[in-house]
Amino acid sequence: MSKHDQNSLQGQPLTVDQSKIVRILEVYDRFHQEAERLRLKIRHIIQQDREGARQKKIKQVINKINSLVILFLITNIISNICI
């Protein structure tokens, strides 16, 4: 059971709208965790090589972050349509 399910109204079953909100929050939590992981990975890469020899790797991580942002925006748009 997710932390959002546990926070439902006094243990009552979630309504359809509440279920959608819970799902959106779970997706948001995963995006946030992945963005934080990628941020730490970039910091680690930069600390490993300050002279720029790892530019290709940094660009790959930045591309992943951009993809993550696009997926988050799409999720927001879909959630706004569903709610």
Helices and strands as residue ranges (DSSP letters): H 3-6, G 9-11, H 16-48, H 55-82
